Amino acid sequence: GVRLAGARGISQAAGTGTRTEPQQLCSNAELIAWRRKVAEQGRRVAFVPTMGNLHEGHLELIDAAKQRADEAIVSIFVNPSQFASGEDLDTYPRTLEEDMQKLRERGATALFTPFANELYPTGIPGGTMVVPHFVEGKSEAADRPHFVSGVTTVCLKFFNLLQPDVAIFGQKDAMQCVVIARMLEDLMLDHRIALHVVPTSREFDGVARSSRNSYLSPSMRQKAPAIYKALCAATSAAGASPGSVRSSVRQELERQELEVSYISVADTRFMNEKADEAELSNSVVSICCVMKEEGHRTCRLLDNVLVPAR
């Protein structure tokens, strides 16, 4: 392992000229064969699941993968089972050529780009799904019930095919991080697959990076920084409690004419809402704002901050 890592360090130091092309795998069979080969070489595998349209936030996940393993494999798959009818499945931005270039530059070692019939051989969503009952009716799961079962189902398929040593997710989708952590634990995978969550990647003005930010009009984009500012101000205020955070964030954003779909102050393990007077420490404060403008598609902006344990 040491010799390989050393050789790789030298090739990276030599500049981008030596960078190898990420190996593109298009079928389950190709993925399984690749996995077998790297296992025989005793190499650790880190997995970054994405829906493509990669931005700097995704690339930071690849950096984290490379720090934790010898192989950084990225999947690009716009997962149909996590979209409800009427959502943006058909119009979700697909930019494979640009994505490939970014993966090359950032040093991902492999790319899995399956067709839907590889992952859903009996149709979508298929006969067996993973349903995280514990989040039903809570924050993001209340707004998009399809989303959580679609994500956990496709991730379990990926985990079974790839058997990664570590799976890398971004904190920006707080609900997703919690349901994946719980699935790994509840389905006895946590001894085999480590979960690593990377802090939310932000633009210069604090806006959380997201592929769907491309849907924002200039005036929507101008309003967007208020969301993170309100979360930070409310959680750092003297004597802040779950109740004060929920009310002050909602008031501040509604004062700026932003539509708040939900503001949640929950525990970080089960996403249970905390009582107004409970301790704020060890919470995840998550929000969804809905932005609408004549002539533009509606955009849901998600963000969250973690309040650490004291």
RODO-2510 file (C-alpha; in nm, 4 decimals, decimal comma):
residues 310
     n   res          X          Y          Z
     1     g     0,0000     0,0000     0,0000
     2     v     0,2811     0,2412     0,0919
     3     r     0,4647     0,1906    -0,2366
     4     l     0,1491     0,2529    -0,4421
     5     a     0,0596     0,5656    -0,2472
     6     g     0,4144     0,6955    -0,2901
     7     a     0,4127     0,6342    -0,6646
     8     r     0,0765     0,8071    -0,6965
     9     g     0,2037     1,1040    -0,4953
    10     i     0,4968     1,1414    -0,7363
    11     s     0,2733     1,1246    -1,0442
    12     q     0,0424     1,3912    -0,8972
    13     a     0,3375     1,6117    -0,8064
    14     a     0,4619     1,5831    -1,1653
    15     g     0,1588     1,7850    -1,2758
    16     t    -0,1559     1,7201    -1,4735
    17     g     0,0357     1,5738    -1,7678
    18     t     0,0453     1,2333    -1,5981
    19     r    -0,3177     1,2304    -1,4902
    20     t    -0,4940     0,9175    -1,6051
    21     e    -0,8386     0,9102    -1,7588
    22     p    -1,1078     0,7941    -1,5123
    23     q    -1,2237     0,4496    -1,6229
    24     q    -1,5870     0,4715    -1,7348
    25     l    -1,8029     0,1752    -1,6346
    26     c    -2,1471     0,1552    -1,7939
    27     s    -2,2929    -0,1742    -1,6721
    28     n    -2,3260    -0,3658    -1,3462
    29     a    -2,0985    -0,6362    -1,4904
    30     e    -1,8229    -0,3843    -1,5701
    31     l    -1,8529    -0,2315    -1,2225
    32     i    -1,8316    -0,5710    -1,0495
    33     a    -1,5274    -0,6686    -1,2597
    34     w    -1,3555    -0,3381    -1,1773
    35     r    -1,4290    -0,3861    -0,8074
    36     r    -1,2892    -0,7397    -0,8118
    37     k    -0,9695    -0,6186    -0,9786
    38     v    -0,9031    -0,3382    -0,7264
    39     a    -0,9845    -0,5751    -0,4368
    40     e    -0,7196    -0,8166    -0,5635
    41     q    -0,4717    -0,5279    -0,5544
    42     g    -0,5716    -0,4611    -0,1912
    43     r    -0,6902    -0,1098    -0,2733
    44     r    -0,9452     0,0811    -0,0633
    45     v    -1,2470     0,2197    -0,2510
    46     a    -1,4306     0,5444    -0,1738
    47     f    -1,7632     0,6066    -0,3482
    48     v    -1,9217     0,9420    -0,4337
    49     p    -2,2801     0,9069    -0,5640
    50     t    -2,3989     1,2044    -0,7743
    51     m    -2,6634     1,2974    -1,0306
    52     g    -2,4028     1,4746    -1,2437
    53     n    -2,4024     1,8440    -1,3406
    54     l    -2,0983     1,8560    -1,1146
    55     h    -1,9995     2,1726    -0,9288
    56     e    -1,7230     2,2587    -0,6812
    57     g    -1,9184     2,0961    -0,3966
    58     h    -1,9102     1,7585    -0,5751
    59     l    -1,5398     1,8020    -0,6481
    60     e    -1,4715     1,8594    -0,2773
    61     l    -1,6390     1,5209    -0,2160
    62     i    -1,3892     1,3673    -0,4614
    63     d    -1,1027     1,5326    -0,2688
    64     a    -1,2375     1,3724     0,0516
    65     a    -1,2656     1,0351    -0,1265
    66     k    -0,9031     1,0526    -0,2410
    67     q    -0,7871     1,1330     0,1127
    68     r    -0,9651     0,8243     0,2478
    69     a    -0,8982     0,5590    -0,0161
    70     d    -0,6805     0,4541    -0,3086
    71     e    -0,9676     0,4607    -0,5569
    72     a    -1,2246     0,7414    -0,5860
    73     i    -1,5225     0,6209    -0,7901
    74     v    -1,8050     0,8591    -0,8799
    75     s    -2,1472     0,7580    -1,0050
    76     i    -2,3474     0,9841    -1,2350
    77     f    -2,7076     0,8715    -1,2475
    78     v    -3,0204     1,0868    -1,2481
    79     n    -3,2219     0,8496    -1,0325
    80     p    -3,5831     0,8349    -1,1546
    81     s    -3,7246     0,6788    -0,8375
    82     q    -3,6494     0,9884    -0,6271
    83     f    -3,8569     1,2221    -0,8454
    84     a    -4,2339     1,2508    -0,8122
    85     s    -4,4436     1,3081    -1,1246
    86     g    -4,4375     1,6782    -1,2090
    87     e    -4,0856     1,7244    -1,0665
    88     d    -3,7798     1,8056    -1,2795
    89     l    -3,6618     1,4549    -1,3829
    90     d    -3,6780     1,5336    -1,7557
    91     t    -3,5231     1,8793    -1,7273
    92     y    -3,2583     1,8072    -1,4600
    93     p    -2,9308     1,9367    -1,6131
    94     r    -2,7276     1,6581    -1,7782
    95     t    -2,3735     1,7637    -1,8670
    96     l    -2,1681     1,4441    -1,9027
    97     e    -1,8890     1,5876    -2,1216
    98     e    -1,8189     1,8755    -1,8827
    99     d    -1,8511     1,6390    -1,5856
   100     m    -1,5906     1,4030    -1,7364
   101     q    -1,3462     1,6916    -1,7772
   102     k    -1,3927     1,7954    -1,4119
   103     l    -1,3452     1,4362    -1,2907
   104     r    -1,0267     1,4104    -1,4967
   105     e    -0,8886     1,7336    -1,3501
   106     r    -0,9790     1,6378    -0,9927
   107     g    -0,8285     1,2898    -1,0213
   108     a    -1,1283     1,0585    -0,9851
   109     t    -1,0153     0,7077    -1,0789
   110     a    -1,3438     0,5613    -1,2084
   111     l    -1,6898     0,6684    -1,3182
   112     f    -2,0095     0,4587    -1,3122
   113     t    -2,2769     0,5774    -1,5574
   114     p    -2,5435     0,3057    -1,5655
   115     f    -2,8622     0,3071    -1,7725
   116     a    -3,1814     0,2895    -1,5659
   117     n    -3,2521    -0,0725    -1,6704
   118     e    -2,9225    -0,1808    -1,5088
   119     l    -3,0332    -0,0534    -1,1682
   120     y    -3,4077    -0,1168    -1,2134
   121     p    -3,4288    -0,4414    -1,4137
   122     t    -3,8008    -0,4927    -1,3387
   123     g    -3,9029    -0,1295    -1,3926
   124     i    -3,9095     0,1851    -1,1814
   125     p    -3,9269     0,1886    -0,8813
   126     g    -3,9188    -0,1946    -0,8912
   127     g    -4,0772    -0,4478    -0,6619
   128     t    -3,8561    -0,3880    -0,3575
   129     m    -3,7836    -0,0497    -0,2035
   130     v    -3,6099     0,0788     0,1074
   131     v    -3,8539     0,2980     0,3021
   132     p    -3,7066     0,4931     0,5955
   133     h    -4,0256     0,5057     0,8033
   134     f    -3,8582     0,6998     1,0822
   135     v    -3,8550     1,0257     0,8803
   136     e    -4,2090     1,0066     0,7395
   137     g    -4,3851     1,3409     0,7744
   138     k    -4,0687     1,5255     0,8827
   139     s    -3,9263     1,8341     0,7059
   140     e    -3,7889     1,7289     0,3641
   141     a    -3,9592     1,3871     0,3790
   142     a    -4,2951     1,5604     0,4293
   143     d    -4,2356     1,7854     0,1268
   144     r    -4,0910     1,5106    -0,0982
   145     p    -4,1856     1,1620     0,0283
   146     h    -4,0600     1,0033    -0,2978
   147     f    -3,7171     1,1506    -0,2425
   148     v    -3,6084     0,9647     0,0716
   149     s    -3,7176     0,6170    -0,0381
   150     g    -3,5758     0,6773    -0,3880
   151     v    -3,2383     0,7824    -0,2479
   152     t    -3,2080     0,4999     0,0064
   153     t    -3,3145     0,2405    -0,2516
   154     v    -3,0689     0,3498    -0,5198
   155     c    -2,7861     0,3886    -0,2654
   156     l    -2,8422     0,0351    -0,1339
   157     k    -2,8228    -0,0924    -0,4942
   158     f    -2,4963     0,0998    -0,5427
   159     f    -2,3560    -0,0266    -0,2114
   160     n    -2,4418    -0,3880    -0,2977
   161     l    -2,2868    -0,3656    -0,6446
   162     l    -1,9760    -0,1706    -0,5491
   163     q    -1,9150    -0,2725    -0,1860
   164     p    -1,7199     0,0465    -0,1133
   165     d    -1,5034     0,0846     0,1971
   166     v    -1,6288     0,4392     0,2465
   167     a    -1,9249     0,6358     0,1057
   168     i    -1,8936     1,0139     0,0784
   169     f    -2,1920     1,2498     0,1053
   170     g    -2,2313     1,6271     0,1395
   171     q    -2,3958     1,7786     0,4473
   172     k    -2,6112     2,0063     0,2283
   173     d    -2,8821     1,7385     0,2053
   174     a    -2,9227     1,6871     0,5793
   175     m    -3,2149     1,4444     0,5507
   176     q    -3,0248     1,2328     0,2983
   177     c    -2,7219     1,2060     0,5301
   178     v    -2,9395     1,0926     0,8216
   179     v    -3,1372     0,8307     0,6251
   180     i    -2,8191     0,6835     0,4721
   181     a    -2,6523     0,6636     0,8146
   182     r    -2,9595     0,4967     0,9604
   183     m    -2,9928     0,2531     0,6681
   184     l    -2,6296     0,1436     0,7047
   185     e    -2,6881     0,0821     1,0747
   186     d    -3,0330    -0,0785     1,0508
   187     l    -2,9381    -0,3106     0,7629
   188     m    -2,6051    -0,4184     0,9217
   189     l    -2,3800    -0,2492     0,6671
   190     d    -2,2093    -0,0011     0,8982
   191     h    -1,9368    -0,2508     0,9941
   192     r    -1,8378    -0,2751     0,6271
   193     i    -1,9096     0,0693     0,4821
   194     a    -1,7933     0,3838     0,6632
   195     l    -1,9994     0,6980     0,6012
   196     h    -1,8104     1,0247     0,5694
   197     v    -2,0062     1,3514     0,5517
   198     v    -1,8310     1,6565     0,4034
   199     p    -1,9328     2,0092     0,5175
   200     t    -2,1625     2,2014     0,2836
   201     s    -1,9736     2,3763     0,0042
   202     r    -2,0663     2,7431    -0,0303
   203     e    -2,0338     3,0248    -0,2819
   204     f    -1,8445     3,3417    -0,1809
   205     d    -2,1639     3,4901    -0,0309
   206     g    -2,2629     3,1817     0,1704
   207     v    -2,5160     3,0310    -0,0713
   208     a    -2,5027     2,6493    -0,0538
   209     r    -2,3813     2,5038    -0,3828
   210     s    -2,6407     2,3004    -0,5718
   211     s    -2,6918     2,1868    -0,9305
   212     r    -3,0405     2,3369    -0,9136
   213     n    -2,8987     2,6839    -0,8421
   214     s    -2,8767     2,7118    -1,2218
   215     y    -3,2578     2,7443    -1,2135
   216     l    -3,2374     3,0773    -1,0259
   217     s    -3,3055     3,4046    -1,2045
   218     p    -3,0674     3,6947    -1,1207
   219     s    -3,3186     3,8470    -0,8765
   220     m    -3,3777     3,5087    -0,7052
   221     r    -3,0010     3,4599    -0,6776
   222     q    -2,9705     3,8037    -0,5191
   223     k    -3,2112     3,7028    -0,2410
   224     a    -3,0557     3,3591    -0,1786
   225     p    -2,7728     3,4631     0,0626
   226     a    -3,0349     3,5698     0,3186
   227     i    -3,1093     3,2026     0,3945
   228     y    -2,7679     3,1062     0,5346
   229     k    -2,7325     3,4484     0,7044
   230     a    -3,0623     3,3941     0,8872
   231     l    -2,9621     3,0412     0,9977
   232     c    -2,6267     3,1651     1,1317
   233     a    -2,7735     3,4671     1,3099
   234     a    -3,0521     3,2681     1,4771
   235     t    -2,8332     2,9800     1,5955
   236     s    -2,5566     3,2055     1,7320
   237     a    -2,7893     3,4489     1,9160
   238     a    -2,7458     3,4614     2,2946
   239     g    -2,9773     3,2154     2,4685
   240     a    -3,0983     3,0661     2,1392
   241     s    -3,3420     2,7734     2,1696
   242     p    -3,5166     2,5561     1,9094
   243     g    -3,8259     2,7750     1,9467
   244     s    -3,6379     3,1027     1,9036
   245     v    -3,4489     2,9687     1,6013
   246     r    -3,7661     2,8514     1,4251
   247     s    -3,9507     3,1789     1,4822
   248     s    -3,6621     3,4194     1,4135
   249     v    -3,5523     3,2468     1,0901
   250     r    -3,9099     3,2407     0,9598
   251     q    -3,9722     3,6062     1,0552
   252     e    -3,6459     3,7296     0,9059
   253     l    -3,6934     3,5495     0,5731
   254     e    -4,0616     3,6379     0,5416
   255     r    -3,9624     4,0020     0,6077
   256     q    -3,7407     3,9650     0,2991
   257     e    -4,0349     3,8165     0,1066
   258     l    -3,8963     3,4637     0,0909
   259     e    -4,1433     3,1757     0,1133
   260     v    -4,0363     2,9313     0,3876
   261     s    -4,1619     2,5785     0,3168
   262     y    -4,0268     2,4498     0,6504
   263     i    -3,7758     2,5407     0,9183
   264     s    -3,6773     2,2414     1,1291
   265     v    -3,4680     2,2122     1,4453
   266     a    -3,4145     1,8404     1,4971
   267     d    -3,1822     1,5904     1,6592
   268     t    -2,9077     1,4689     1,4277
   269     r    -2,9840     1,0979     1,4580
   270     f    -3,3570     1,0581     1,3973
   271     m    -3,4594     1,4043     1,2684
   272     n    -3,7150     1,4396     1,5503
   273     e    -3,8206     1,8018     1,6010
   274     k    -3,6909     1,9430     1,9273
   275     a    -3,9300     2,1035     2,1752
   276     d    -3,9215     2,4855     2,1772
   277     e    -3,7463     2,4981     2,5167
   278     a    -3,5076     2,2042     2,4635
   279     e    -3,1282     2,2404     2,4405
   280     l    -3,0219     2,3752     2,1010
   281     s    -2,6859     2,1925     2,1127
   282     n    -2,6450     1,8810     1,8992
   283     s    -2,9124     1,9851     1,6490
   284     v    -2,9462     2,0118     1,2755
   285     v    -3,1307     2,3269     1,1709
   286     s    -3,2621     2,2730     0,8197
   287     i    -3,4694     2,4880     0,5902
   288     c    -3,6362     2,4884     0,2519
   289     c    -3,7264     2,8140     0,0795
   290     v    -3,9388     2,8159    -0,2342
   291     m    -3,8497     3,0773    -0,4916
   292     k    -4,0998     3,1694    -0,7601
   293     e    -4,0842     3,4247    -1,0362
   294     e    -4,2964     3,4883    -1,3432
   295     g    -4,1414     3,3172    -1,6461
   296     h    -3,8966     3,1086    -1,4388
   297     r    -3,9284     2,7603    -1,2958
   298     t    -3,9977     2,7308    -0,9248
   299     c    -3,6831     2,6562    -0,7266
   300     r    -3,6532     2,4945    -0,3829
   301     l    -3,3401     2,6035    -0,1982
   302     l    -3,2257     2,3739     0,0839
   303     d    -2,9733     2,4610     0,3499
   304     n    -2,8823     2,3590     0,7030
   305     v    -2,6395     2,4301     0,9836
   306     l    -2,5208     2,1892     1,2504
   307     v    -2,5205     2,3122     1,6097
   308     p    -2,2494     2,1032     1,7784
   309     a    -2,2879     1,9172     2,1062
   310     r    -2,1619     2,1182     2,4006
***
